[in-house]
């Protein structure tokens, strides 16, 4: 590929954020929104509003605070629940 091409060094690796970084970005973004500069904050930091929405949901669910998310049932994975409901009981 031509060295003048914007992606001559290959595809970029996606950024990953720790829980503390996500919380810090949420706090800073919400402070910027109070001043009417939420979009400017996202541009400066290179973030998308969809990330903010996703991180808010995680924060509200307690995932970012170190709590485990609410369980679906008493230890039964969702795939087993679905398979039990679709099959009838077989006589023993």
C-alpha positions as CSV (number, residue, x, y, z in Angstrom):
1,X,0.0,0.0,0.0
2,X,1.2,3.5,-0.6
3,X,2.7,5.2,2.5
4,X,0.6,8.3,1.8
5,X,-2.6,6.3,2.4
6,X,-4.2,7.1,5.8
7,X,-4.3,3.4,6.8
8,X,-0.9,2.4,5.4
9,X,0.0,1.0,8.9
10,X,-3.0,-1.3,9.0
11,X,-6.2,-1.2,10.9
12,X,-6.4,0.5,14.2
13,X,-6.8,-1.5,17.4
14,X,-10.0,-0.6,19.3
15,X,-9.6,1.2,22.6
16,X,-10.6,-0.5,25.8
17,X,-11.5,1.3,28.9
18,X,-11.4,0.2,32.5
19,X,-14.4,0.7,34.8
20,X,-12.7,3.6,36.5
21,X,-11.9,5.3,33.2
22,X,-15.6,4.8,32.1
23,X,-16.8,6.4,35.3
24,X,-14.4,9.3,34.9
25,X,-15.5,9.9,31.3
26,X,-19.2,9.8,32.4
27,X,-18.6,12.3,35.1
28,X,-16.6,14.6,32.8
29,X,-19.2,14.3,30.0
30,X,-22.1,15.1,32.3
31,X,-20.2,18.1,33.7
32,X,-19.6,19.3,30.1
33,X,-23.2,18.8,29.2
34,X,-24.2,21.1,32.1
35,X,-22.1,23.8,30.4
36,X,-23.5,23.0,27.0
37,X,-20.3,21.4,25.7
38,X,-21.2,17.7,25.7
39,X,-20.5,17.3,21.9
40,X,-17.2,19.1,22.2
41,X,-16.1,16.8,25.0
42,X,-16.9,13.7,22.8
43,X,-15.0,15.2,19.9
44,X,-11.9,16.1,22.0
45,X,-11.8,12.6,23.6
46,X,-12.7,10.7,20.4
47,X,-15.8,9.1,21.9
48,X,-19.2,8.3,20.5
49,X,-22.5,9.1,22.2
50,X,-23.4,5.4,22.0
51,X,-20.5,4.5,24.3
52,X,-21.8,7.0,26.8
53,X,-25.3,5.5,26.6
54,X,-23.9,2.0,27.1
55,X,-21.7,3.1,30.0
56,X,-24.6,4.8,31.7
57,X,-26.6,1.5,31.5
58,X,-23.7,-0.4,33.0
59,X,-23.3,2.2,35.7
60,X,-27.0,2.1,36.6
61,X,-27.0,-1.7,36.7
62,X,-24.0,-1.6,39.1
63,X,-21.6,-3.3,36.8
64,X,-19.1,-0.5,36.8
65,X,-19.2,-0.3,40.6
66,X,-17.9,-3.8,41.0
67,X,-21.3,-5.4,41.7
68,X,-22.3,-8.4,39.7
69,X,-25.3,-8.0,37.4
70,X,-28.7,-9.4,38.5
71,X,-29.0,-13.1,37.9
72,X,-31.6,-14.4,35.5
73,X,-32.7,-17.4,37.6
74,X,-31.5,-19.6,40.3
75,X,-28.2,-20.7,38.6
76,X,-29.7,-22.0,35.4
77,X,-28.1,-20.5,32.2
78,X,-30.6,-18.9,29.7
79,X,-29.9,-21.5,27.1
80,X,-31.0,-24.3,29.4
81,X,-34.2,-22.4,30.3
82,X,-35.0,-22.0,26.6
83,X,-34.4,-25.7,25.8
84,X,-36.5,-26.9,28.7
85,X,-39.5,-24.8,27.6
86,X,-39.3,-25.9,24.0
87,X,-39.2,-29.7,24.7
88,X,-41.9,-31.5,26.5
89,X,-41.2,-33.8,29.4
90,X,-40.5,-37.3,28.4
91,X,-42.0,-40.1,30.6
92,X,-39.6,-42.0,32.7
